């Protein structure tokens, strides 16, 4: 989790394996705590994912109470198979994750 992209790839690997416990290692829940579905990808969609294309990664330093905070945003196109009237169709959506560097590792702090 030394780079934002590595965190995202590790998150996707945990999703592919169906490993919620491992997935928890890549997120930082807020207060009140966000759900794992909101921070990553809804569990109901895990087996439907057929592809993901990274569109952009941006990193920046933001002021944070005297201590600058490193943050990043990753945007991607997510493709999943969706059964529609006895056929399978592909559906695409844009997903954006927010990450923060904490204790020298990048953690997912938001998703939409």
Order of alpha helices (4+ residues) and beta strands (2+ residues): alpha-alpha-alpha-beta-beta-beta-beta
